[in-house]
């Protein structure tokens, strides 16, 4: 009787398996979009909520941020790991950040970057480690540890307004930043490296002139040379270590005042900050550029006009920074959540490169400014999306997984084989004539149960470069 029961069970499974058969149907590419948010530690802007918070509470706060992002079907976090020549991770080069424990050099009791990577990857979210390359101390009155660079190498420190700055003209400064970045790339499973807009510090501009001038006695062209050399060396170093790690930069949103025509700006990033960001994009010294386009669609710094211009300056992706934090803010009174939704929709239509955007910042999503979270979930992030590929780094397709699909109760069980080079798998389904991306999973997951009974199912393997395999496809008999 036992053998007979097993026989009938086997026949039942075979009948279920035959519900779906291999198909040669052409499947559209899975949805692709970089959907990220910055998480700033400096001044506890986003995380942790205050200095001195215990390890368990810090971890719980970080999980809540990641849970919110996962629920929204976002796929990347830009996590600040070096706010001020310090470390939000275990480092033998620089001291622990004071924004964790409250005291520079004091361990928070765990490794926040390692924890962030583990938790984010479990939610199919990439981690891009965010470094400030040249800021030493954001305020001169902040206490620093005895092994902080401002005390061990005071000759390279420049006082500017309330800041202490590592002089980018010093070869030590540039090498120190490179050493720190490459140390993280080698030791941690990060998906990206990210630097922000603070190359030389922002001055006060009076009648078009920076006041005070940065105290190095150098011309703007010399400063741009130092920054260009650093950016180029950073890109080369990261790619030489782990070529799949993306390099992103988020400069000030306007390259020069008046460009594109009609654009106004009080700061001249090209002159005052030594940021020739158009050159970095055109030269391929980054894998994506996220200019901070924090202004509205309409106005003298038009989001639409600027994004059109930026996406015409090179072949690499431009994923704009958008100011979700300005919804219903004193900085931009009356800004509705619809402004952000409209900016995302525009970012999907402007230019030819792969699309994406970055929210400034995670705190606005956690606060649900103006109901933006529900609006994003209902109308904007309706399906999962893969992070776009990097065809300039690798075009080699992973092998196609084998695929088995069967009915399982009221749903459909989808199983696929492991592909050694895959870091993710994308699952697509068709009901009627329309294919949809229904799930993206990390490389460790090889099965999912879909609701209902789709007419066809496809699975693709995706490698660390974002390159996907050909689709394995089955269709209902």
Secondary structure, 3 states (H helix, E strand, C coil): CHHHHHHHHHHHHHHHHCCEEECCCCCCCCCECEEEEEECCHHHCCCCCCCCCCHHHHHHHHHHHHHHHHHCCCCEEEEEEECCCCECCCCCCCCECHHHHCCCCCCCCCCHHHHHHHHHHHCCCEEEEEECCCEEECCCCCCCCCCCHHHHCHHHEEEECCEEEECCCCHHHHHHHHHHHHHHHHHCCCCEEEECCCCCCCCEEECCEEECCCCCCCCHHHHHHHHHHHHHHHHHHHHHHCCCCEEEECCECCCECCECCCCCCCCCHHHHCCCCHHHHHHHCCCCEECCECCCCCCCCCCHHHHHHHHCCCCCCEECEEECHHHCCCCCCCCCCHHHHHHHHHHHCCCCCCCCEEEECCHHHHHHCHHHHHHHHHHHHCCCCCECCCCCCCCCCCCCCCCEEEEEECCEEEEEECCCCCCCEEEEEEEECCEEEEEEEEECCCCEEEEECCCCEEEEEEECCCCCECCCEEEEEC
